[in-house]
Amino acid sequence: MSTAELPRMMDLGETDLGVMRLSGGARVTDPAIAASYAVDASLGSTAPDHFTVVRARDVGDVVEVLREAHARGIPVVPQGARTSLAGGATAREGSIVLNVEGLDTVAEVDELEGYAVAGPGVVNQDLKRAAASVGLFYPPDPASSATCTIGGNVATNAGGLCCVKYGVTADYVKSLEIVLPGGEVVRTGHRTGKGVAGLDLTGLFVGSEGTLGLVTSVVVRLVPAPDPSLVALATFASLDAAAAGVVALRRDRHRPALLEFLDRATIVAVQAVADYGFPQACAAALIVSSDRPEHTRDDVQRYAGLLGEAGAVDVAVADDQQEADALMAGRRAVNNALEAKGGRFVEDVCVPLGRLADLIRAGEEISSRRGVEMTMSGHGGDGNLHPCVFFDRADPESRLRAEAAFADLVDVALAMGGTITGEHGVGSLKREFLVQELGPAEIARQRAVKAVFDPRGIMNPGVVY
Ligand SMILES: Cc1cc2nc3c(=O)[nH]c(=O)nc-3n(C[C@H](O)[C@H](O)[C@H](O)COP(=O)(O)OP(=O)(O)OC[C@H]3O[C@@H](n4cnc5c(N)ncnc54)[C@H](O)[C@@H]3O)c2cc1C
């Protein structure tokens, strides 16, 4: 059902929440449709008994909902496309899920200044297309690019496949429009090429996971378009050699546009979905690409040489765009392929590059000690892997072992000077680990900052803190 088909609820009257009366917003009244908005892509995400879903059609709806919710102390869950893997967009008991996918207009693309103005519901891939239409490029490229929204990307400071060269969402957000609890509309940042007036509140909101306010418009920086990527696939006989390959490429003067790591179990899972051309008789593979204008072929040949020196047994360079697209499609199929294997926890640890091989070895040790299956894949070029720990959904004991392995990986990453989350966010699944990473004093300071914007604590309670 499209947003336009939903009735405008001028006065919702008595709701599931008993006392709530909202004068704006398209409340979803069909229980089956509402239930689909209660969950995100995270493990164990389930709908609570009582919640209300509102699909905003304009900023006015957002203002009204946040004014009313603030006045009544009703929790609000800001929501985009629900691809959160951290449990950040799941309805909570007694909450209003405020979905902004309908605010999906690219209002402006300024080719001279190099920016675009997008509603929070604009899908990442569509923003890229809008930029490309004037010869520019919006780099942030989560593997969920075809579905996730720019509002969700801002709220999670999303990363993705090309961060190794281009950085993360925060590196492209120039300015935000945000509705605060109570309904005040605030604007942060600037559209000009430079601007240093005042504190960087844009930076504060990026990555705040819907805990401070709701993003209703985003001004993103665009860069000159690169060349179409040339892609190569290198295979290795050992995980260590593949990790050495990552380090070798990170030292190159011309950084790859993408440097992804897949272990054998991941490759086997992907090939089980379809033939993406990944050889299965190896311990690990790296996918690497260059998009440097007029130098893609030189770069990829040089990368192939470096990977050979690091121990690659084979490096296959895609001959044409079709082969390159097939390899990239294989990389984008990883999440679905691993999901098809069964119950799993998806890790998102990020470690210093020099410790990548140690992280991979630690994963192998944890997996054998805990008696769980673990796959290793992800954004190797950033030191950001997504180890998956599998369990049998019908066996509670196997789930406990997987949980313990998940926690072990966090310990290992922190001990290496890494972090509990490179890009998926803390959400509701990693709250306890955040205390481990930041410590109670820092958590208290962050809570105090949150209270400045959200004094009643209605924004996404249970997420991050
Ligand atoms: C197959 C798959 C692959 C993925 N690959 C990557 C990857 O490569 N890199 C990566 O970083 N992530 C990845 N993710 C995770 C996810 O796609 C990102 O976190 C994404 O940014 C979430 O966008 P969304 O629109 O789905 O937001 P949602 O899941 O709806 O929400 C995510 C968080 O943002 C908040 N939020 C959403 N919209 C707003 C708003 N307008 N204002 C304030 N807060 C808001 C929510 O409250 C929630 O806390 C992947 C997920 C899947 C399922």
The ligand as a Tripos MOL2 file, in Angstrom:
@<TRIPOS>MOLECULE
LIG
   53    58     1     0     0
SMALL
NO_CHARGES

@<TRIPOS>ATOM
      1 C1         21.5990   -7.0630    3.3970 C.3       1 LIG1
      2 C2         22.0940   -5.9510    4.2870 C.ar      1 LIG1
      3 C3         23.3380   -5.4100    4.0340 C.ar      1 LIG1
      4 C4         23.7940   -4.3470    4.8050 C.ar      1 LIG1
      5 N1         25.0160   -3.8010    4.5190 N.ar      1 LIG1
      6 C5         25.4340   -2.7350    5.2090 C.ar      1 LIG1
      7 C6         26.6980   -2.1360    4.8920 C.ar      1 LIG1
      8 O1         27.4150   -2.5640    3.9950 O.2       1 LIG1
      9 N2         27.0730   -1.0580    5.6130 N.ar      1 LIG1
     10 C7         26.2870   -0.5400    6.6140 C.ar      1 LIG1
     11 O2         26.6720    0.4490    7.2360 O.2       1 LIG1
     12 N3         25.1120   -1.1150    6.9570 N.ar      1 LIG1
     13 C8         24.6640   -2.1770    6.2730 C.ar      1 LIG1
     14 N4         23.4650   -2.7520    6.5950 N.ar      1 LIG1
     15 C9         22.6700   -2.1970    7.7080 C.3       1 LIG1
     16 C10        21.6110   -1.1420    7.2920 C.3       1 LIG1
     17 O3         21.2620   -1.2760    5.9240 O.3       1 LIG1
     18 C11        22.0810    0.2770    7.5640 C.3       1 LIG1
     19 O4         22.2240    0.4630    8.9530 O.3       1 LIG1
     20 C12        21.1750    1.3750    7.0030 C.3       1 LIG1
     21 O5         21.8090    2.6290    7.1750 O.3       1 LIG1
     22 C13        19.7950    1.4190    7.6460 C.3       1 LIG1
     23 O6         18.9310    2.1990    6.8270 O.3       1 LIG1
     24 P1         17.3400    2.0320    6.9150 P.3       1 LIG1
     25 O7         16.7070    3.0220    6.0220 O.co2     1 LIG1
     26 O8         16.9520    0.6210    6.6660 O.co2     1 LIG1
     27 O9         17.0740    2.4200    8.4280 O.3       1 LIG1
     28 P2         16.2840    1.6290    9.5470 P.3       1 LIG1
     29 O10        16.7570    0.2140    9.6240 O.co2     1 LIG1
     30 O11        14.8230    1.8230    9.3740 O.co2     1 LIG1
     31 O12        16.7690    2.4160   10.8470 O.3       1 LIG1
     32 C14        18.1120    2.3230   11.2690 C.3       1 LIG1
     33 C15        18.3330    3.2700   12.4540 C.3       1 LIG1
     34 O13        18.2140    4.6050   12.0230 O.3       1 LIG1
     35 C16        17.1580    5.2850   12.7180 C.3       1 LIG1
     36 N5         16.5020    6.1280   11.7120 N.ar      1 LIG1
     37 C17        16.0260    5.7400   10.4950 C.ar      1 LIG1
     38 N6         15.5760    6.7980    9.8290 N.ar      1 LIG1
     39 C18        15.7510    7.8880   10.6200 C.ar      1 LIG1
     40 C19        15.4980    9.2750   10.4820 C.ar      1 LIG1
     41 N7         14.9440    9.7850    9.3890 N.pl3     1 LIG1
     42 N8         15.8220   10.0910   11.5070 N.ar      1 LIG1
     43 C20        16.3850    9.6090   12.6320 C.ar      1 LIG1
     44 N9         16.6670    8.3070   12.8180 N.ar      1 LIG1
     45 C21        16.3570    7.4510   11.8200 C.ar      1 LIG1
     46 C22        16.2870    4.1770   13.2860 C.3       1 LIG1
     47 O14        15.6180    4.6010   14.4540 O.3       1 LIG1
     48 C23        17.3120    3.1090   13.5680 C.3       1 LIG1
     49 O15        17.9530    3.3450   14.7970 O.3       1 LIG1
     50 C24        22.9960   -3.8410    5.8620 C.ar      1 LIG1
     51 C25        21.7420   -4.4060    6.1200 C.ar      1 LIG1
     52 C26        21.2990   -5.4560    5.3470 C.ar      1 LIG1
     53 C27        19.9520   -6.0370    5.6420 C.3       1 LIG1
@<TRIPOS>BOND
     1     1     2 1
     2     2     3 ar
     3     2    52 ar
     4     3     4 ar
     5     4     5 ar
     6     4    50 ar
     7     5     6 ar
     8     6     7 ar
     9     6    13 1
    10     7     8 2
    11     7     9 ar
    12     9    10 ar
    13    10    11 2
    14    10    12 ar
    15    12    13 ar
    16    13    14 ar
    17    14    15 1
    18    14    50 ar
    19    15    16 1
    20    16    17 1
    21    16    18 1
    22    18    19 1
    23    18    20 1
    24    20    21 1
    25    20    22 1
    26    22    23 1
    27    23    24 1
    28    24    25 2
    29    24    26 1
    30    24    27 1
    31    27    28 1
    32    28    29 2
    33    28    30 1
    34    28    31 1
    35    31    32 1
    36    32    33 1
    37    33    34 1
    38    33    48 1
    39    34    35 1
    40    35    36 1
    41    35    46 1
    42    36    37 ar
    43    36    45 ar
    44    37    38 ar
    45    38    39 ar
    46    39    40 ar
    47    39    45 ar
    48    40    41 1
    49    40    42 ar
    50    42    43 ar
    51    43    44 ar
    52    44    45 ar
    53    46    47 1
    54    46    48 1
    55    48    49 1
    56    50    51 ar
    57    51    52 ar
    58    52    53 1
@<TRIPOS>SUBSTRUCTURE
     1 LIG1         1 GROUP 0 **** ****
